[in-house]
Amino acid sequence: MSKKVVLMDGHSILNRAFYGVPVLTNSAGLHTNGIYGFLNIMFKVLDEEKADHLMVAFDLSAPTFRHKLFDAYKGTRKPMPQELHEQVPVLKEVLHTMGIQTVSKEGYEADDILGTLSRICEEKGYDVTVLSGDRDLLQLATEKVKISIPKTKAGGTQVEEYFARDVLEAYKVTPVQFIDLKALMGDSSDNIPGVPGIGAKTAEKIITAYGSIENAHAHADEIKPARASNNLKEHYDMARMSKVLAAIDTKVPLEGVSVEAATLENMYSEAAYQMMKTLEFKNILNRFGRDAVAVPVLSAAEEISSEDLRRQKIFEAMRKKRIGVFPICEADIFGLILAYDEESFWMPVDSAEALAAMAGWFDGHPELVTMDLKSGLHAFPLTQSENILDISLMAYLLNPLKDSYDYDDIARDYVGMTLPSRADMFGKKKLGEMMADEKEKVMTWFGYLVSLPLKAASIMREELEKESMWELYRDIELPLSFSLFRMEMAGIQVKRESLKAYGDRLVGRIRELEQEIYALAGESFNILSPKQLGTILFEKLHLPFGKKTKTGYSTSAAVLEKLQEEEPIARLVLEYRQLTKLKSTYADGLANYISADGRIHGKFNQTITATGRISSTEPNLQNIPVRMELGRQIRKVFVPKEGCIFVDADYSQIELRVLAHMSGDENLIAAYRQAEDIHRITASQVFHTPLSEVTGEQRSNAKAVNFGIIYGISSFGLSQGLSITRKEAEGYIHQYFAAYPKIKNFLDGLVDTGREKGCVYTLFHRKRPIPELSSSNFMQRSFGERVAMNSPIQGTAADIIKIAMIRVERRLKEEGLKSRLVLQIHDELLIETELDEKEKVCSILEEEMSHAADLKVPLEIDVNTGDNWYEAK
C-alpha cells in the first residue's frame, strides 16, 4: 500500500483561517485566530487522509520573479494585515515544536515548492494531497496527486477534492490546460490580470476548442463573440504574462529537503503542548495524550488523617504570614488542602459539616491565598474578607476577556509554568474514581491547587498595583464575593402553585395565537420553524421585506418588527415566539430550580462579563422579560417569606448620569441638576422646541438617542430603531452632539485611548481590553469602537451597583436587622424585608445607593414595596 504525504500551502491556509475565524488573542495580546484556524484545518485533513508525512511550504518576504512581473502590470500587492503578519513566525514555531517540516526557498513562491514536492513525491510512489486555498494548484492534479481546497460553509470547514478527472469534469479542461484557462479569465484573488472582457464561460469555450492561448491567438479571427476575439488580439501580451503568472514551477532546486524525513512521529511533544498552552488553545490540547503532559516540580499534598497531626499543622500555619487553602467538597469526599512554605497537606474529614467547621480556624489570618473564593465559601464559609488573595478573581481583573481562570491558566500567564489541567490529569473520571485508582495523581493535583496560588499571588498583586487596580480588588470585588455568596445562600421564595397557574395562562394564550395565525395563513404549520414561516409570509402571502438566505427566508425579530405595524400576522408571530419562550424558560424552567425549602438559590457570576457586570445563571433571573405585560407578570410568583415584604430599589438612568459625570458636559449636568425629565429636556435641546411644547414622539426619539449614544449607536442603527431615514437619524445625532458638545469629544477620546493603550478604564479603574481596535477588518474595528465608548460607562455603573450592594448589606448587618438582600438585577436591588424594618430598610437603600459614588450629578433611586416582586417593581 502506498504511503501518503500531505503538502500544505502555509500562507494560503493561514490567510483563509485568519479571515474565517473571529478575532482571538491570548493573554499576552497576540492575535491567534489564524494559527488556531490553520491547526484545525490541518488536523481535519490529517485525520481524514491518515497521512504518513506532512510538509508545509511558505513564501519568503523577498519578491519573486512573478511578484515583480505582476507589479510591472498592476502596481503592488495588497500588504498583509499586521495582526496576520505577526502570526506567521509563531505558526512556524508551533509547527517546528510538533516536528513538522516547513520549506521555503529564496526567489520561489510556496506554490512552486508545492508543485516541485508533489512531482518528487509522485515519482517516488507516494499518494499526494496538496492542501491550498489557491485554485492555481489545480494544474498539479494527476491520478496520484489530489488537490484539496478548504471552504467555510455554515460555520464549519468543508474540503473540495480534485484529481485530474475532477478538474476536467468541473472546468471542462485538463489540469495543464487549467493554466491557460486562468490566464484568459484572470483571477484577482491570485493577482492574475487575465484578458479584459473574457469571463469564465468564454474562457472555457476558447480553451476547450483550441487547447491553449497560443493556438487560440493563431485562430483569433474564428473566436466568437467578436469582442473576445478583438480583446485577445489587443491584449495578447497580457494573456501571455498571465500564463506565466498562473504556471507553477515544478523544478525548484530543493537541496536538503527530504520527504522521507517529514514523518508525523512526534506531533504531540511536550514543547508543542506548552505552545498550545501559551496560545490558550484548549480544544487543541485535548488532542494531547495525558502522558505528554510535563509535571513541574511542585510538591504533592501529604495526607494528614490524624486529628492531632491536623491540629499541629493548622497551628503551624497560623504562625505563617501567608498560607494557601482550598476546600474539597465533591460527592462524598470532604476536606481541606492547606499549604505554607514549600509544603502542602490534604486533610480529609467525614462530612460537609466538619469541613465547614474548620473555616473558623482561618478567619482573620494575616493572608489567605485561594482560588474561586465565592464557590469555595459554600463549603468553607469564611466570614472575613480583608486579607484574602483570590487569584482567580485577580486574574479576571487583569484580563476580563478570558473564558476561565483556573490554576493552569494562571500558571501559564503569570508564573511561566505549564501545569496539566484537571481534565489533562483525570479525563472524565470523577474525583472518587481517581482516589480509588490513582491516588498519587490526585495528591499531585491537590498540591497544584494550593502551591500554585502561593507562587502566583505576589506576582498578581504587583500586576494589580501596577495597573492601579488593587483598590478595585480589595474594596469592591473581594467583599462582593461574600455578598454574592450570602445572596446565593438566601435564595428567593417562589410560589409553585402560582408558577403553574402562570404557565396555564400562557398555554391558553399560545393556543389562541396559533388559531389566529393559522386563520391568517390559511393553513396550519410549524410557527417556530423559520423555513416554514418564511414560505408562508413571503411566498404564499407575498409580504414585503422578504430576504432569502442560504437556508430560506429571514424571519428574524427585526424583519417581523418591520412588518407588524401593517401585517397582523407578523405581530401575532412575535407574540407567539415571546410567549413560547416564556413558557419553556420560565413557567417550566423555573420549576426545576425550586429547592426543598421552596426557594430558588441561583448562581451569581462575578468573573464572566468583560464590563464587570454581574451575571445570573441556574436560572438566569436577569433576563426576565419586562417589555410585555404578560412577561412582567412572571414576577408575581416571586414572594417574600411570611412576615416580610419586598423592598425594591432601582437606580434611575445610572448610565446616562455616569456619562454626564465622565464627559463633564455642562449642559447634560445642568439638565440632571434641574431634576426634570431628562428625555424631555434632551428633546427640547435637540429639536429646538420649548420644553412645554415637546411632543410625546419627540421625547421618545430623544430617549432613543440618549440611550443609543451610550452604546455608540450609528445613524443606521438609530434609523432602524426609530423607523426613520438614515439622513434624519444623522440629523438627530448631529443635533444631540451640538446640544451636548463635550460628549462627542469624550467618546472620541475613549476610542483614541483604546487604540493607544489597547484598553479603556472605568471611573474605578476597571480595565477592558479591546483587541478589535487593531483589527484590519472594518466590522471588527467598528465593534471595538462601540466597546471603547460603552465599556467605561457600563463598567462604572456596574462598579457603583457593586459598591451599593456591599454598603447596603454591611448596614443591614451593623444595625442588627433581619432583612436580607436576595437579588441583584442589573441596576436593581431586592431586599426581603421584615415588616417592622420596612422604614429602616428604605432609608438604608436611599442613603447607601445615592452615595455609592460622588458624581457631578445626583444618583437618583426609585424605591418601591410590595407583597411580590411585581408589586415592588
Buried (B, 14 or more C-beta within 10 A) or exposed (E): EEBBBBBBBBBBBBBBBBBBBEBBBBBEEBBBBBBBBBBBBBEBBBEEBEBBBBBBBBBEEEBBBBBEBBEEEEEEEEEBBEBBBBBBEBBBBBBBBBBBBBBBBEEBBBBBBBBBBBBBBBEEEBBBBBBBBBBBBBBBBBEBBBBBBBEBEEEEBEBEEBBBEBBBEEBEBBBBBBBBBBBBBBBEEBBBBBBEBBEBEBBBBBBEEBBBBEEBBEEBEEBEEEEBBEBBBEBBEBBBBBBBBBBBBBEBEBEEBEBEEBBBEBBBBBBBBBBBBBBBBBEBBEBBEEEBBEEEEBBBBBBBEEEEEBEEBBEBBBEBEBBBBBBBBEEEBBBBBBBBEEBBBBBBBEEBEEBBEBBEBBEEBEBBBBBBBBBBBBBBBBEEBEBBBBBBBBBBBBBBBBEBBBBBBBBBBBBEBBBBBBBBBBEEBEBEBBBEEBEEBBBBBBBBBBBBBBBBBEBBBEBBEEBEBBEBBBBBBBBBBBBBBBBBEBBBBBBEEBBBBBBEBBBEBBEBBBEBBBEBBEEEBEBEEBEBBBBBBBEEBEBEBBEEEEEBBBBEEEBBBBBBEEBEBBBBBBBBBBBBBBBEBBBBBBBEBBEEEBBBBBBBBBBBBBBBBBBBEBBBBBEBBEEEEBBBBBBBBBBBBEEBBBBBBBBEBBBBBBBBBBBEBEBBBEBBEEEEBBBBBBBBBBBEBEEEEBEEEBBEBBBBBBBBBBBBBBBEBBBBBBEBEBEBBBBBBEBBBEBBBBBBEBBEBBBEBBBEEBBBBBBBBBBBBBBBBBBBBEEBBBBBBBBBBBBBBBBBBBBBBBBBBBBBBBBBEEEEBEBBBBBBBBBBBBBBBBEEBBEBBBEBBEBBBBEBBEBBBEBBBEBEBBEBBBBBB
